[in-house]
Amino acid sequence: VKEGPYYASPVAANGHIYFTNLADGVVTVLKAGAKTPEVVATNPKLGERVSATPAIADDAIYIRTAAHLYAFAEGK
């Protein structure tokens, strides 16, 4: 998991655990249940503080930063 401050609660969904960095909005995704931490994905810096816990619904993750609401989903 990326070093730095974390404030939001981790979220578990679809066999993964999502951790959001407070300072820059980087979300680190770990494989749930792995014996050692296994990073599955990270996003580029959002460039804003994120103190809200992400929401996951309908195969999308919603991240509220200090000034924006982002929705990320896999293209189909």
Secondary structure, DSSP 8 states (H G I E B T S, - for coil): --SS-B-S--EEETTEEEEEBTTT--EEEEETT-SS--EEEE----SS---S--EEETTEEEEE-SS-EEEEE---
